[in-house]
Amino acid sequence: MDKQVRFMDRRTFLTQLILTGTLPFISLPIKAEQTESKKRFIFMLLRGGMDGLSLLSPYGLDEYQKYRPNIALPNKKIIRINEKFGIHPVFKTGLLDLYNSDQVIFIPQSGQHNNSRSHFQAQDELEYGNRKIKSADGFLNRLNQIDKELSHVSFTSGMPEIYKGDAVINNIGIGTYYSNINQHNQDTIQSALKPSLINKYVKILENNKFFENLVKKYPNFQNKPLTEKIGIFIKETDTNVSFVDTGHNWDTHAQYGIADGKLFNYFKMLNDEIISLKKGLGSEWNNTTLVINTEFGRGIKENGSQGTEHGHGGLMIVTGGNVKKSRILGDIKSLKLEDAWENRDLYVEFEYREVLASLFKNHLNLSKDKIDFILPGVQHQFNIS
């Protein structure tokens, strides 16, 4: 084969990758040889408003069963953690094991100090991290702006608000990233790359080679669970900070099915995702902080459709090998509606930004000045390790 034919094949190959969208142009944080382990920080957002009262149930309060007669699990089925709180039994193998290994912090009555029950507004405010509805950048983008030593990846097909801003962030829809280009129709690809673009798209070839090597190193990589693939990617690169959105809709207005329906299945998926992420990370789990959050909680009282309405205070979960002692941070002293936020919801006792500030300090070794840039106006009230 002469040089001209080989060049045309390469040119067609590159064009095919671009036109099919199989491999986006990114610069992967490839791990250097013999790099010592670094801290890993993963933020997982459960969009839709996850019902923390069903995951970590205050069974010790009489109002829990009173206000949720059709959707609360019977107390005898809840796995008790202490005299007031218990966990849904679907987490018995997985999250509960991590709790019993001193690697989980549950934070009930956590959330945002705003009064929005709009998914879009609450998610935007959470991702911006500065208590504004609209912002020039998300708080993880600001983290990248202020600390260039930390490498970032957003495991999403598009760029989420949390990572929009001045810093250039890699985003990878890893569920479909690696595929066999030979499956595509060669006849549909006619255009050739301009010479000025060739150097840019060399990165695409390098990235494809990286994923080819992953497939060789980890048999059946393409068919592994999404979060296991994410864990493998983080482990095999110098990724320090990442964002994960698994795409589930946690908005449960009707037909909870807490014992065997929608919410049960979502809890099972979440538990499996945590287990799979830990498996993918391998020994790097010991250097990892995984924060699981949602834009708001759900109402205390069930509605007429055997679901719940958008609420206020929710549940934040911090897990990973960086956690040194399992505990439930704070308390729910009452579920009586006369004691509730606007007579219907949990109060927010732990503002999520204050939790993040403490984790940034203790797990990523960031200074107060840097944290104040990432989370403007945050109060440094907690010391969570």
CORPERA-V837152 format. One record per run of one state. SS is the DSSP state (A for helix, B for strand, O for the rest). FROM is the first residue (numbers start at 1). LEN is the number of residues. If there is no record, write none. Layout:
BEGIN
ss: {SS | SS}
from: {FROM | FROM}
len: {LEN | LEN}
END
This chain:
BEGIN
ss: {O | A | O | B | O | B | O | A | B | O | A | O | A | O | B | O | B | O | A | O | A | O | B | O | A | O | A | O | B | O | A | O | B | O | A | O | A | O | A | O | A | O | A | B | O | B | O | A | B | O | B | O | B | O | B | O | B | O | A | O | B | O | B | O | B | A | O | A | O}
from: {1 | 3 | 21 | 30 | 31 | 40 | 47 | 52 | 56 | 58 | 62 | 68 | 75 | 78 | 79 | 81 | 86 | 88 | 89 | 92 | 95 | 101 | 104 | 112 | 119 | 129 | 139 | 147 | 152 | 156 | 161 | 164 | 170 | 172 | 181 | 184 | 186 | 189 | 195 | 218 | 221 | 224 | 226 | 237 | 238 | 241 | 245 | 262 | 288 | 295 | 298 | 299 | 310 | 311 | 314 | 320 | 327 | 329 | 337 | 340 | 341 | 342 | 345 | 346 | 350 | 352 | 365 | 368 | 375}
len: {2 | 18 | 9 | 1 | 9 | 7 | 5 | 4 | 2 | 4 | 6 | 7 | 3 | 1 | 2 | 5 | 2 | 1 | 3 | 3 | 6 | 3 | 8 | 7 | 10 | 10 | 8 | 5 | 4 | 5 | 3 | 6 | 2 | 9 | 3 | 2 | 3 | 6 | 23 | 3 | 3 | 2 | 11 | 1 | 3 | 4 | 17 | 26 | 7 | 3 | 1 | 11 | 1 | 3 | 6 | 7 | 2 | 8 | 3 | 1 | 1 | 3 | 1 | 4 | 2 | 13 | 3 | 7 | 11}
END
